[in-house]
Every structure is written in structure tokens, then in C-alpha cells.
Amino acid sequence: MKDLPSVFRILGLLLALSASNLFASELTIAVSRTGMSTPFYVAEKLGMFAQEGLKVKILDCNSGSRCIRQMLDGKAQLSTVSDLPIMFHSFERKDLVVLSTFCTTNFDTKLIVRKNANIGSVKDLVGKRVAIPMGTSSQYAFDLIALSQGFDPRSIGLINMDAEEIPQAMLNHKIDAAAVFEPAAYRVMQALGSEGQKLQADPVHTLSFNLVTLKPTLNPHKEDIVRLMRALDTATQYIQNNQENSKAILLEHLKLEQAFIAWAWTDYRFNLVLSQSLLTSLESEARWAIRENLISKHQIPNFLDVLEPSILRKVRPGSVTLVK
């Protein structure tokens, strides 16, 4: 019986741990399976969410467009997404808000071709069958690349295709080339092997990867989302100072080999920001969507109403550079 106090102490500790878990806030985030989502994988793997008193469930999806759809369908409270789907949805909704950019890159969309399709430069794509996941950042990037080369992107036989379908379509000679985001671009090159080639193209667009939510979610969960942002800020700082371990965490989550890091990692810039450049990009993309008749409404939204700086200002105030 002399061990009873020890038993009670152990039981007390277990009950305390159970209680802390019971009352921890829980958030579900739809996270795109891309290297740009590394802060989420690092924060999950290293317990940074838990350190902020949060339970976070990561809901994996294959693109930002699908992630935001998961959120809009009520399957997640927040979503990762690039700027282009934000622009499209802002024409239709008034409750979408951007909390922060957490990664930027100039080279997420890559042009992959089959060598036997006789495509040596971007201009050689004219008249070829080019697959693009329409409505994603790759569509906008490809249009800018084409225009920078002096030809109309509509002169190319563009084919709308899901990113995961592109490798097999390329192998079956159903398409000659693809403009697609990572890691799908890497998988296309892996599938083609020596028959694949990446076309060189100058950077024409800075893609931002962002954390978004809906106003009805933000208002009752504001403190939870502040804690979430603190965890992501900790994760981005960790990535900058511990790149090798961060790369290993990314590869483990995406189940990719080391070669992907050599292919894509140097393109990524991780930092929590909410900048004027994002606002400018959204406005430029909106004008492009109207010009290309990709959207029926012609009144450009006030994107300042879409960008919500209050959360980031509580975590990293100097990273908000919006000019109101």
C-alpha cells in the first residue's frame, strides 16, 4: 500500500494530459500536396501546433483549387491556395479572406515536353497539344509566358486536364507538352525519363501560396487562428535555419525521392507576409480573366476587402505592407 501515492500521482498526470487534449482547440486545414506547403508539414511533425494548444488535422489534396473547394464544402475550416483561385472565387463570394502568404516562387509552373514532339522553344508550342489544369495558377503563368514570347496562347491547342492525368497522357502521346505546377511537373519528368525535357522560360509571375478562410469561421475562431499563425511563423523560421531536416520532412510527407529537392527546393521562399504585391497580382489576374472571358462578371472586386491583415499583425506586424 505504500506505493498508493505514486499511483495517484501517475493517475493525476494522465487525467491532466487527457483534459488538456480534450479542451485543445481543433482546426482542419485543407493543404495542397506541394513543396510550398512545407511549413504545415514541419509544424505538424515537430509539434509546433500542439505547442500552441492546437489540434490540427491536415486534409491532403492535390491542388490549391481542390483545397479551397474542400473548405467551401465545409470539410475544412481553412485552406492553402495560390492567388489565382482566390481571384476567381472573389468574384462570386464576399466571405473569403486571405490571412497570409507563406510561400512565394517564380517557377512553380514548368513547361514539360516530349523530345520527339520537336519542341525546342516556347514558340514551337504553337500548333501543338498542350495540357493545362485550367483555372489554376498554371493557366495564368502559361498565358503570360506565351505573351512574353510574342504569340497568342489561344493559337495553341490547349487541353484542360487534371494534373495527375498528365504523365500517362504524355506517355500515350495524347499530348505533346504540359504546363503544370509542382510536384506534378516533377512526376511528368520522372514518367518520361530520357524522353522528357523542361523548356526554359524567363520568370513572368511571382506565385504566392496563401492561407485562407471564411469570415463565418474567422470571427468565432480568431484566437485559435492567431495561435495557428504563430505555429506557422515558428515553422517558417525553422525552415530557414534547418533546411536539410525540413527537406526530409517534406519528402516523407509527399512520399517523394531526394531528386525532387534538387529539382524544386531552391524555387521556394518561405515567410509569413501580406504584401501590396499580392494585391497587385490579384487585380492583374482579374483583368486577365475578364479579358479572356473566363468569368461572366466584369466588375473587379475590391481585393483589399479580401485581404485580412489583423491576424498577421498580431504575430508579425512588420510583415504586413498593404497600402490602404
Backbone torsions as a table, in degrees:
resi	resn	phi	psi	omega
1	MET	NA	-16.9	-176.9
2	LYS	-65.2	-14.4	-179.6
3	ASP	-91.1	0.9	-177.8
4	LEU	-58.8	-43.1	178.7
5	PRO	-57.1	-39.8	178.7
6	SER	-64.3	-41.1	178.8
7	VAL	-61.3	-43.0	-178.9
8	PHE	-66.6	-36.9	178.4
9	ARG	-63.5	-42.1	179.3
10	ILE	-64.3	-44.2	178.6
11	LEU	-62.0	-39.2	179.2
12	GLY	-62.9	-41.8	178.4
13	LEU	-63.6	-42.4	179.7
14	LEU	-63.4	-41.5	178.8
15	LEU	-65.3	-38.2	179.3
16	ALA	-64.9	-42.7	178.5
17	LEU	-64.0	-41.6	179.0
18	SER	-62.8	-40.7	-179.5
19	ALA	-65.7	-41.6	-179.6
20	SER	-63.6	-37.2	177.9
21	ASN	-70.3	-36.6	-177.9
22	LEU	-63.0	-38.2	-175.1
23	PHE	-98.1	1.5	176.0
24	ALA	-65.6	139.9	178.6
25	SER	-70.4	145.7	-178.2
26	GLU	-123.7	131.7	177.6
27	LEU	-129.3	140.5	173.4
28	THR	-107.5	127.0	-177.4
29	ILE	-121.8	124.8	173.3
30	ALA	-79.9	115.0	-172.3
31	VAL	-119.0	124.9	-179.5
32	SER	-70.8	137.4	-178.9
33	ARG	-78.2	82.7	-178.8
34	THR	-147.5	159.3	176.5
35	GLY	-61.0	-25.1	179.6
36	MET	-66.9	-18.3	179.4
37	SER	-87.7	10.0	-177.1
38	THR	-51.3	-39.2	179.2
39	PRO	-55.9	-34.2	179.8
40	PHE	-71.2	-40.4	-179.7
41	TYR	-67.7	-39.5	179.0
42	VAL	-65.9	-46.3	-179.0
43	ALA	-61.8	-37.8	178.6
44	GLU	-69.6	-48.2	-174.9
45	LYS	-64.8	-38.7	-174.0
46	LEU	-97.4	8.9	173.5
47	GLY	74.6	22.4	-177.3
48	MET	-72.5	-31.2	174.5
49	PHE	-66.2	-45.9	-178.9
50	ALA	-62.5	-36.5	178.8
51	GLN	-61.9	-24.4	177.7
52	GLU	-93.6	7.4	178.8
53	GLY	77.4	27.1	-177.6
54	LEU	-115.5	143.7	163.5
55	LYS	-102.7	121.0	-178.8
56	VAL	-120.0	126.2	174.2
57	LYS	-103.9	121.9	177.5
58	ILE	-91.8	120.9	177.6
59	LEU	-101.8	104.3	-176.4
60	ASP	-71.2	139.0	172.0
61	CYS	-146.0	161.3	-168.0
62	ASN	-86.8	-4.3	176.6
63	SER	-160.5	161.0	176.5
64	GLY	-62.8	-35.2	178.7
65	SER	-61.4	-40.4	178.6
66	ARG	-72.2	-34.8	178.7
67	CYS	-62.9	-47.0	-178.0
68	ILE	-66.2	-30.8	175.9
69	ARG	-66.2	-38.9	176.1
70	GLN	-59.8	-40.9	179.3
71	MET	-67.6	-45.4	-179.0
72	LEU	-65.1	-27.3	178.0
73	ASP	-84.3	2.7	176.7
74	GLY	83.6	10.7	-179.1
75	LYS	-89.0	-11.2	177.1
76	ALA	-146.9	156.0	178.9
77	GLN	-93.0	-24.1	177.7
78	LEU	-137.7	166.2	-177.3
79	SER	-148.7	148.3	167.5
80	THR	-93.8	142.2	-176.2
81	VAL	-166.4	149.1	176.4
82	SER	-81.6	175.6	-173.0
83	ASP	-67.0	-32.4	-173.7
84	LEU	-64.8	-49.8	176.6
85	PRO	-60.8	-31.4	175.4
86	ILE	-60.3	-44.9	179.3
87	MET	-59.8	-49.4	-178.1
88	PHE	-60.4	-47.6	-176.7
89	HIS	-68.9	-26.0	-179.4
90	SER	-69.7	-20.5	173.7
91	PHE	-70.7	-27.1	-173.0
92	GLU	-104.5	-21.0	-173.1
93	ARG	-128.6	152.0	176.3
94	LYS	-111.7	1.1	-174.3
95	ASP	-109.4	5.1	-179.9
96	LEU	-84.4	132.9	178.5
97	VAL	-133.3	141.6	176.3
98	VAL	-98.2	124.4	-177.9
99	LEU	-91.2	-37.2	-179.0
100	SER	-171.9	150.3	162.1
101	THR	-85.7	140.1	177.7
102	PHE	-123.9	-8.2	176.0
103	CYS	-155.1	142.3	173.4
104	THR	-130.7	155.1	178.0
105	THR	-157.9	150.8	175.8
106	ASN	-100.5	-6.1	-171.0
107	PHE	-133.8	31.2	-178.7
108	ASP	-68.2	-40.8	176.5
109	THR	-84.1	128.9	179.5
110	LYS	-124.3	148.8	178.2
111	LEU	-98.9	112.1	-178.7
112	ILE	-111.6	133.3	-178.0
113	VAL	-131.5	157.8	168.7
114	ARG	-82.9	132.4	-177.8
115	LYS	-59.9	-35.6	-177.6
116	ASN	-78.9	4.7	175.8
117	ALA	-89.1	2.3	176.9
118	ASN	57.2	51.7	177.8
119	ILE	-119.7	106.9	-178.0
120	GLY	-103.7	-16.5	-178.9
121	SER	-149.5	171.5	-179.8
122	VAL	-59.9	-38.2	-178.5
123	LYS	-64.5	-24.3	179.0
124	ASP	-72.3	-7.1	178.4
125	LEU	-73.2	-17.5	179.1
126	VAL	-59.1	126.5	-179.7
127	GLY	86.1	-3.9	-179.8
128	LYS	-94.4	166.6	177.6
129	ARG	-93.5	110.1	-174.7
130	VAL	-116.6	123.3	179.4
131	ALA	-91.4	137.3	177.2
132	ILE	-143.3	135.8	169.1
133	PRO	-73.0	98.6	-174.8
134	MET	-63.9	150.4	179.8
135	GLY	80.4	7.2	178.0
136	THR	-113.2	175.2	179.4
137	SER	-59.3	-26.2	-178.6
138	SER	-66.7	-33.2	178.3
139	GLN	-64.6	-46.7	-179.9
140	TYR	-65.1	-44.4	-179.8
141	ALA	-61.7	-41.6	-179.7
142	PHE	-64.3	-42.2	178.6
143	ASP	-59.5	-42.8	179.4
144	LEU	-65.8	-39.7	177.6
145	ILE	-62.4	-45.8	-179.9
146	ALA	-60.8	-47.3	-179.1
147	LEU	-64.0	-35.6	178.3
148	SER	-67.0	-22.9	177.9
149	GLN	-92.4	0.8	172.7
150	GLY	87.2	21.1	176.5
151	PHE	-136.2	157.1	-177.4
152	ASP	-78.2	123.9	179.1
153	PRO	-59.4	-22.2	179.1
154	ARG	-74.2	-8.8	176.1
155	SER	-79.5	-1.7	-178.9
156	ILE	-107.0	144.2	179.6
157	GLY	-76.9	77.3	-177.4
158	LEU	-72.4	138.1	-179.0
159	ILE	-124.3	123.7	177.5
160	ASN	-74.9	122.1	-175.8
161	MET	-148.7	136.3	174.5
162	ASP	-61.6	144.7	-175.1
163	ALA	-57.6	-39.5	-176.4
164	GLU	-72.2	-13.2	178.9
165	GLU	-89.2	-14.1	-171.6
166	ILE	-67.2	-43.7	-178.6
167	PRO	-55.7	-46.6	-178.9
168	GLN	-68.4	-37.5	177.8
169	ALA	-62.6	-36.8	177.6
170	MET	-67.5	-44.0	179.5
171	LEU	-63.1	-34.7	-179.1
172	ASN	-85.8	6.6	178.6
173	HIS	61.8	25.5	175.6
174	LYS	-79.6	-20.6	176.1
175	ILE	-136.4	160.0	-179.6
176	ASP	-102.1	-25.0	-175.4
177	ALA	-157.0	168.4	177.8
178	ALA	-148.1	142.7	169.4
179	ALA	-112.3	110.9	-170.0
180	VAL	-150.1	151.8	-177.5
181	PHE	-82.1	169.7	177.3
182	GLU	-82.8	152.1	0.0
183	PRO	-87.3	9.9	-179.6
184	ALA	-61.5	-38.2	179.6
185	ALA	-60.4	-42.3	177.8
186	TYR	-62.2	-42.0	-179.0
187	ARG	-66.1	-33.9	176.0
188	VAL	-63.1	-46.3	179.7
189	MET	-63.0	-38.8	178.2
190	GLN	-64.4	-39.6	-179.8
191	ALA	-66.8	-39.0	-177.1
192	LEU	-78.8	-25.7	-178.5
193	GLY	60.2	-131.5	-177.5
194	SER	-68.4	-13.6	179.4
195	GLU	-86.6	-3.2	-179.5
196	GLY	-97.8	151.9	178.9
197	GLN	-147.8	137.9	174.9
198	LYS	-96.4	124.3	177.1
199	LEU	-77.1	140.2	177.0
200	GLN	-80.6	133.2	177.6
201	ALA	-146.4	137.0	178.7
202	ASP	-67.3	148.5	177.7
203	PRO	-65.0	131.0	-178.3
204	VAL	-123.0	-8.3	-174.2
205	HIS	-155.2	133.0	173.1
206	THR	-93.1	111.2	179.2
207	LEU	-83.7	135.5	174.8
208	SER	-111.8	140.2	174.6
209	PHE	-110.3	129.8	-163.5
210	ASN	-130.7	158.4	172.7
211	LEU	-103.1	125.2	-177.3
212	VAL	-127.6	159.7	173.7
213	THR	-150.8	-173.5	177.4
214	LEU	-112.4	149.3	-178.3
215	LYS	-55.8	-41.1	177.8
216	PRO	-63.3	-22.6	175.6
217	THR	-84.1	-40.6	-175.5
218	LEU	-61.9	-47.3	-171.9
219	ASN	-58.7	-50.2	-179.6
220	PRO	-79.5	-12.6	-175.6
221	HIS	-117.5	22.7	-172.5
222	LYS	-58.2	-44.6	-178.6
223	GLU	-67.3	-38.0	176.3
224	ASP	-61.9	-40.5	-177.6
225	ILE	-72.6	-31.7	172.1
226	VAL	-60.7	-44.5	178.8
227	ARG	-65.6	-37.2	175.7
228	LEU	-61.1	-43.9	-179.2
229	MET	-65.8	-36.5	176.9
230	ARG	-62.7	-40.8	178.5
231	ALA	-63.9	-41.0	179.0
232	LEU	-68.1	-35.3	176.5
233	ASP	-63.9	-43.0	175.9
234	THR	-60.0	-39.9	-178.9
235	ALA	-66.7	-42.7	-179.8
236	THR	-65.7	-37.3	176.7
237	GLN	-65.6	-39.5	178.3
238	TYR	-61.9	-44.1	-179.1
239	ILE	-59.4	-43.6	-178.7
240	GLN	-63.0	-32.0	-176.1
241	ASN	-100.5	-11.2	-176.7
242	ASN	-139.1	64.0	-171.6
243	GLN	-66.4	-39.9	-175.7
244	GLU	-64.9	-44.2	178.6
245	ASN	-67.4	-36.0	177.7
246	SER	-64.2	-40.6	177.3
247	LYS	-61.7	-41.8	-179.7
248	ALA	-63.6	-39.5	178.2
249	ILE	-64.3	-42.1	177.9
250	LEU	-60.8	-48.9	-178.4
251	LEU	-62.2	-38.7	179.2
252	GLU	-63.5	-42.7	-177.0
253	HIS	-70.8	-43.3	-177.0
254	LEU	-84.8	-8.0	-178.6
255	LYS	56.4	48.8	178.1
256	LEU	-115.5	162.8	-179.0
257	GLU	-90.7	169.4	-176.2
258	GLN	-57.3	-29.8	-177.9
259	ALA	-59.9	-27.6	178.8
260	PHE	-63.5	-36.1	179.6
261	ILE	-62.3	-46.0	178.6
262	ALA	-62.8	-30.3	-177.7
263	TRP	-75.5	-38.8	-166.1
264	ALA	-126.8	-24.2	-165.7
265	TRP	-59.5	-41.2	-174.4
266	THR	-65.7	-13.7	178.9
267	ASP	-78.0	-16.0	-170.6
268	TYR	-92.9	138.0	173.4
269	ARG	-125.1	113.1	-174.5
270	PHE	-99.5	123.1	177.2
271	ASN	-171.9	145.2	175.1
272	LEU	-86.1	117.5	179.6
273	VAL	-145.6	159.1	168.1
274	LEU	-139.5	100.6	-163.7
275	SER	-116.8	162.2	175.3
276	GLN	-62.3	-30.5	-179.5
277	SER	-65.0	-32.8	175.4
278	LEU	-65.3	-43.6	177.7
279	LEU	-59.4	-44.6	179.6
280	THR	-62.9	-41.0	179.3
281	SER	-63.4	-44.5	179.6
282	LEU	-60.7	-40.9	179.5
283	GLU	-67.5	-40.7	178.2
284	SER	-65.4	-41.4	178.8
285	GLU	-65.1	-37.8	178.8
286	ALA	-63.6	-43.0	177.8
287	ARG	-63.2	-38.9	177.6
288	TRP	-63.6	-45.1	-178.7
289	ALA	-62.9	-38.9	178.1
290	ILE	-67.7	-45.5	-178.5
291	ARG	-61.4	-36.9	-177.9
292	GLU	-89.1	7.5	179.6
293	ASN	56.8	37.5	178.1
294	LEU	-88.5	-7.5	-178.3
295	ILE	-146.1	143.5	-173.7
296	SER	-80.4	-29.7	-178.8
297	LYS	-82.3	141.0	-177.1
298	HIS	-114.0	5.2	176.1
299	GLN	-94.7	112.5	-177.7
300	ILE	-68.4	129.7	178.8
301	PRO	-62.4	157.7	171.0
302	ASN	-82.7	98.8	-173.2
303	PHE	-70.8	-15.0	172.3
304	LEU	-61.3	-30.0	177.8
305	ASP	-73.5	-18.4	-179.3
306	VAL	-86.2	-29.6	-177.7
307	LEU	-87.0	123.2	-175.7
308	GLU	-113.4	97.2	-173.5
309	PRO	-84.3	-9.1	-170.1
310	SER	-62.8	-36.5	-178.4
311	ILE	-68.6	-49.6	-178.0
312	LEU	-64.1	-33.7	179.1
313	ARG	-62.6	-28.7	177.8
314	LYS	-75.7	-22.2	-175.9
315	VAL	-101.4	-46.9	-176.7
316	ARG	-146.9	77.2	-171.2
317	PRO	-58.8	-33.3	-178.7
318	GLY	-70.2	-9.9	-178.0
319	SER	-89.5	-1.1	175.9
320	VAL	-97.6	114.7	-176.7
321	THR	-122.3	25.6	179.5
322	LEU	-70.7	141.3	176.7
323	VAL	-107.1	109.5	-177.1
324	LYS	-82.6	NA	NA
